[in-house]
Amino acid sequence: MRHVRTSWRPWLSRGLTFAALAIFLAACSGENYPQSTLHPKGDFAEKVDALFQTTMFWATIIFVLVEGALLWAIFKFRGHPDDPEPKQVHGNTLIEIIWTAIPAMVLAFVAVPTVRTIFETAEIPETTAETGEPIKVEVIGHQWWWEFRYPDLGITTANELHVPIGRTIDLRMKTVDVLHSFWIPQFAGKRDVFPNRETRIWFTARETGAYPGACAEFCGLQHGKMLFYVMVAEQAEFDSWVALRQADTAAAAIRPPAPATDSLAPAAASEDPMVAQGRQLFMTKACVGCHSLGSAGAPTASIGPNLGGIATRRMIAAGWLENTDENLAHWIQNPEQFKEGTLMKVGPINDAEAQALVAFLRTRQ
C-alpha cells in the first residue's frame, strides 16, 4: 500500500493559530482585570487561592502523566498495514489496582486542604492583636442595589462598603426581597443572601484601593447592574470618613415642616440659589419619600438607597454609572432608561430642575 505524505504547512498554520489564541486568553488574567479571583487582596481570598493552587498543582501532574502515557501508547503501539490481529486479553489486575489507588490518593491530597479551608473560612472572626476587633457590617440586598449598615458606628450607606486596611470585616447579610448572592472576588468567595435568614462572611483587606463586587445570583431583570465597590483606606482615612458620616445631621426620614436645625430647613440667605432650589425640589418632587440624606442615626426601611455622601461616591445607580453631573441629571430624569423595572418612579423633571437637584446633591459630602 502506498502512503501519501501529508504537508506540514496546515499543521504549522493551526499551531500558530492556537498559540496566538493562548497568548490572547492569557492577557485576560492581567493585574488590571477588575474582578479577578487570581489576584487576592485579603486573607480570606488568599486561603481560597492557596486551595486553588494546590488543586491546580495536582491536576497538572495528573494531566501531564495521563496525556504523556496516552501519547506514548499512541506512538508505541500504533498500527501498521501488515500488523497481525492483536491478542485479546481480559485485563490486568495489578494495573487496575494502581489506577484505582492513585486517583484515591490524589483525592485525599486535595480533600484535606479543602476541608481545612472550609472550616477556616467558616469560623466566626475574633478579636486579635493583629487585626483588632472585627468591624460588623450588616449587608441588605435590594432589587437592585446594596445597603450597608455599621451598627456599632451608627452609619448607614449604600453601594459603597468602606473598610480600613488590616481590620477584619464581619459581614452579616440578608435580603428584603428575592435571593441575591454577595461576591467580592478579590476579598472573599460568594455567599447567597436569603430573606429572613442571616448568612455571614468575613475578610481582612491587605491593600488600599477601590475593588468591584457584584450580585452573583440571578435576581431579576437588572441583576447584571447590581454592582458595588469596596473602598479600602488606611485607618486614619477610614476614621475621617466615619466622623464625616456621623456628623451628617440629616435625618433618615424627613417630612416638612422641617425644624430649623434640619438640613432640609429653609436655606440661609447666603446659600447658592440653585442649591436652594434643589433643596426645595427634593421635598416637593417626593424624593425625600424614598431616600434618606443622612448617614447617621437608626436605619430606616428606605425604598431607595441612602444618599449620605452621594457627592463623593465613585458610581451611581448601584455601580452602573460614573458619578458625573451629566449622568446624575439623566438618572434623576429618567432612571427607567438605564434600569428597566427600577422602583424609582419620578414625575416630569425638566433640565433646569434636574440641574438644581444635582447642585443640591453635590452638597451631600
N, C-alpha and C positions, 0 to 999 in steps of 0.2 A: 504494500500500500504506500502510495506517495503522500508525504506530509507537506502541506502548504505552509510556508514560512510567513508568519504574520509580521506586519510592520510595527516597529516600536513607537512610531510617531503618535498614533492615537493614545497610547498609554501615557506617553510623556505629557500630552496636552491635558489628559484627565488628571494626572498627578499634579500638574501646576495649578489647575483649577481648584482642586481640593486644598492645596497648600495655601492659595490665596484666600479661600473661604475660611480656613482655620485661622489665618492671621487676622482677617476681618472680625471673626467672632471673638478672638482673644482681646481685641480692642474694646469690646463691650464691658469688660470687667475692670476697667481702669479705676484709679483712685477717685475720679470725679463723678463716677456714676452715683446718682443721688440716693438710690435705695438698695445699695449692695450689702448683702449679708457677709460678703467676703472680706470686709474691712471693719471688724468690730471696734467700737469706741467705748465699750463698757464691760464690766466684769461678767454680767450675765451672758452677753453676746460672745465673750471670749471663751466661756465654758462650752457653749454650743459649737463655736468654731473649732475648738480643740477636738470635740467629739466628731465633727465633720471631717477634720483632717485625719483622725485615726481610722475612720471608716473608709475614707478615700485611699489611705495607705494600704490597707488590706485588700480592698477592691482592686487596686492597681496591681498588686502582686498576683492576685488570682487571675486577673485578665492577662497579664504577661505570660504566666505559666501555662494557662489553658490555651491561649491563642498560639503560643510558641509550640506547644505539643501538637496542636492541630495542624499547623503549617509543616512541622516536621513529619507528621504522619502522611500528609498530602503528598509531599515530595518523596518521602522514603518509600511509600507503598503505592505510588501512582501506577496505574495500569498501562500496559503496552499491548499493541495489537496481537502479539503472539503469546501472551500470557495464558497459562492453563487456568481452568476453573479453580478458584481459591477453595481451600479446605474449610469446611463448615465446622465451627466449634460452638459448644453450648455457652461457654463463659469461663471466667477466671475468678475464683473465689477470693484470692488474695487481692487482686486489683479492685474488686468490688468493695472489699473491706477498706482498702486505702481511700478510695474516692468517696466513701461514706464518712470515714473518720476525719479526713482533712477538712471538709466543709463544716463538720460539727465543731472542730477546734477553732476554726475561723469565726464561726458564730459566737462562740464563747468569748473570744478575744474582743469582739465588737459588743457583745451583750453586757459585759462587766462595766466598761466605761459609760455605756448608755444608761444603765440603771443608776450608776453613781451620779451622772449628770442630772437625771430626772429628779432624784432625791435632793440634790444640792440646789437646783433651781426652784424646787417646790417649798423649800424651807422659808419660814417667816423671818424676814430680816431683823436683826437685833442691833442694839447699840454697841458699837465697838470704839476702841481708842482711835482707830484709823479713820473711820467714816462718821463717827459721832452718832447722834440719834437720828433714825430714819425720818425723812420728811413725808408725812402722809398726804396723799392727794386722792381725792375722790373723782373718778372719771365717769361721766354720764354721756352715753351715746344718744344722739337725736338723729332724726332724718332731716338734714344730712349735715350735721356738724357735731363738734365735741365740746363738752363743758368740763372745766377743771376747777375743782374746789379744794382749797387748802384749809381744812377745818381748824388746825392749830394756829394758823396765821390770820384767819378771818378774811380770806380773799377768795373771790370767785372771778374766773376769767374764761375765755373761750378760744379754742382753735390754736392757742399757743401755750405749751407746757413749759414754764420757766423753772429751771433747776440749777443748783450750783454744782460745780465740778467737785468730785471727791466725796459727795454725800449720797447715801443710799436713799433712793426714792421708792416709797412703798405705795403702789397704785392699787386702789380698791374700786372695782369697776362694776357698773350696771348700766342698764338702758331703760329709757322711759317708753319705748315703742317696740320695735322689732329687734331681732337678733343682729348684732354687729360683731366685728372682730377687730380688736385693737392691735396694731402692729407698728413697731418702730424698728426696722430691720437692723440698724447699726447698734442697737442697745439691748433688744430682747426679742424673744420669739412671739408668735401670735397668741393671743388669748381671746376666746369667744366671750362676748358680753351679752348677758341674758336679762330679760325683765324679771324683777322680783327675786334676783339671786346675785350674790356678790362673787366675783372672781378676782383673783389677785395676781400681780406680777411685780417684780422689783428690778431695779438696775442701779448701777453707780457709774456715772459718766466719767470718762478718762480725759476727754479733750473738749475744749470750748468750741462753739460754733452753732449753726442752725441745721438741724437734721430733720428731714421729712418723715412723716408717718402717714398711715392710711388705714381705712377700714378694709379688711381683707375677707369679708363675708358679704355676699350679695344681699343688699338690704333695701332694694327699691330702684326706681328709675335713675336716680342720681348717685348711686353707690360709688361710681368712679370719681365723683367730685367731693367725696367726704374725706378731705385731707386735713393735716395739721402739721405743726412744727414743734420740735423740742428745742428750746433755746437754752443752751448750756453756757453759763457765765462763771467767772471767778466769784468766790464767796462774797467779796465786797460789793461787786456789781449786782449780784442777786439780792443782797441786803438792801441796796439802794432801790431796786425795783420793788421789793416788798414794802419799804417805807413809803414809796410813792403811791402804791396801790392802797395801802392802809390809810393814807391821808386823803384819799378820794372820798369826799363828803357827800357825793350824790347818792341818794338812797336807791335801792334796787327797784323800787316801785313807787313812782311819784305821781301824784294826781294834783291838779290845780284845785284851789288856790295854794300855791307853794309858800312856805314860810320864808321870812326874809333872809335866812341863812342858807336856803336851799340853792343848789347850783342851777335850778331852773327858775329861780326867782327873777323878777324883772331886772333887766340888765342895768348896770350902772351907766351914768351919762357918758363916761369915757369909753365905753365898750364900742368896738367896731360895729357900725350899723348892720353890716351883713351878718356878723356873728349873732347880733341881737335878733335879726330876722330869722336866722336859722334856729335859734333857741325857741322862738315862738312857734315856728313851723313844726318843730319836734313835738310840741304838745298838741297843736291843732290838727296836724296830719295823723294823729294817733300813733306815732312811732313809740311814744312812751308807754303805750298799752302792751307792747310786746317785748321791748328792750329795756334793760337796766343800764344806766350810765355809770353806776358806781361799782367799784370792785370790793369795797369793804362792807362789813355787816353780814347779817344772816342771808344765805342764798334764798332766792325765791324761785318758784316754778315758772320761770320765764318761757314764753313761747319761742322767742328768738335769742340769739347769742348775746351775752353780756358785752357792752360796748366800752367798758372802762379801759382806757389806754388805747382806744382804736386808732388814734393818730400815729402811734409809733409801731403798730403791728406790721409785720412783714407782708402779709397777704390778707385779703378779704374773701368773703364767700367761701369760707371753710377751705382756705388754701388754694383756691382756684384762680383768683385774680390778683395781680400785683396791686399793692395798696397805693395807687396814684389817685390824684384828684379826679381825673377823667373817668377811671374805672369805677370809683366810688359813686360819682354822679350817675353814671349809666346804671349801676346796680340799684341805686335808690329809685330811679325812674322806672326801670323795667327788669326786676330780678328774674322774671319768668323767661326772659331772653337767654339768660345764662344757665338757669337751673329750672328746667320744666318740672312742675309739680311741687315747687318750693312752697312752704307755708306762708312765706312773706307775700302778702297781698297788699298792694298800695293803690290809692286813688290817683287821679291825674296830678302829676307834678311837672310843672314846666321847667325849662332850663334854668331860669333865674332862681326859682325856688330850690332846685337841686344844688345849685352853686352855693346858696345860702346855708343849706343843710350841711354841705361839705365843710364850709368855713366854720360852722359851729362844732362839728365833729372833730375837726383838727385841733380844737382847744382841749380835747379829752386826751391829755398826755398820760 
